[in-house]
Amino acid sequence: MRKKWSVICIIGLIVGMILGNLPQKPKLISSITTMDTAYLTILVDKRDSKNVEKLKEKLLKMCIEDSFEEMKLQTKERPLAENLWITVYISKRDLEAGNPFVTIKNDEGS
């Protein structure tokens, strides 16, 4: 009986480690829109931080396509803001400490 529980525990640990190492989609933490500017806070996987330009393109595309799972940035009554100010964090610890990885400013008007 002990061997059975030991095997189950080991399998559980291995599955947990595998799931913990899977890349995660960017997560929209908060969205505040004032006038024509949306201020977004996004948490990304550490692996996404290796290529900042690619990350910027990916996040802007996700904003335009409104493809975040957590919340919607636009509705029929409220289109996407003209200007985006995106603060990106690569860990929950950095988010809690207020240490952003990068800030993306997308000014459509300029």
MOGI-V653816 format. One record per residue. RES is the residue in one small letter. PHI is phi in radians with two decimals (NA if undefined). Layout:
res->RES phi->PHI
res->RES phi->PHI
This chain:
res->m phi->NA
res->r phi->-1.15
res->k phi->-1.10
res->k phi->-1.07
res->w phi->-1.17
res->s phi->-1.11
res->v phi->-1.13
res->i phi->-1.11
res->c phi->-1.12
res->i phi->-1.12
res->i phi->-1.09
res->g phi->-1.07
res->l phi->-1.12
res->i phi->-1.12
res->v phi->-1.09
res->g phi->-1.07
res->m phi->-1.17
res->i phi->-1.14
res->l phi->-1.15
res->g phi->-1.24
res->n phi->-1.70
res->l phi->-1.28
res->p phi->-1.12
res->q phi->-1.93
res->k phi->-1.22
res->p phi->-1.01
res->k phi->-2.02
res->l phi->-1.38
res->i phi->-1.48
res->s phi->-2.63
res->s phi->-2.52
res->i phi->-2.21
res->t phi->-2.00
res->t phi->-2.25
res->m phi->0.92
res->d phi->-1.94
res->t phi->-2.16
res->a phi->-1.88
res->y phi->-1.81
res->l phi->-2.00
res->t phi->-2.06
res->i phi->-2.24
res->l phi->-1.85
res->v phi->-2.06
res->d phi->-1.26
res->k phi->-0.99
res->r phi->-1.15
res->d phi->-1.25
res->s phi->-1.41
res->k phi->-1.24
res->n phi->-2.21
res->v phi->-1.12
res->e phi->-1.10
res->k phi->-1.14
res->l phi->-1.11
res->k phi->-1.04
res->e phi->-1.05
res->k phi->-1.08
res->l phi->-1.20
res->l phi->-1.12
res->k phi->-1.11
res->m phi->-1.10
res->c phi->-1.17
res->i phi->-1.11
res->e phi->-1.44
res->d phi->0.92
res->s phi->-1.84
res->f phi->-1.37
res->e phi->-1.40
res->e phi->-1.30
res->m phi->-2.77
res->k phi->-1.74
res->l phi->-1.60
res->q phi->-2.51
res->t phi->-2.36
res->k phi->-1.10
res->e phi->-1.43
res->r phi->-2.28
res->p phi->-1.28
res->l phi->-1.07
res->a phi->-1.05
res->e phi->-1.16
res->n phi->-1.99
res->l phi->-2.07
res->w phi->-2.16
res->i phi->-1.93
res->t phi->-1.79
res->v phi->-1.95
res->y phi->-2.10
res->i phi->-1.87
res->s phi->-2.69
res->k phi->-1.11
res->r phi->-1.11
res->d phi->-1.13
res->l phi->-1.08
res->e phi->-1.15
res->a phi->-1.47
res->g phi->1.33
res->n phi->-1.88
res->p phi->-1.22
res->f phi->-1.39
res->v phi->-2.74
res->t phi->-2.07
res->i phi->-1.92
res->k phi->-2.03
res->n phi->-2.11
res->d phi->-1.71
res->e phi->-1.19
res->g phi->-1.28
res->s phi->-1.84
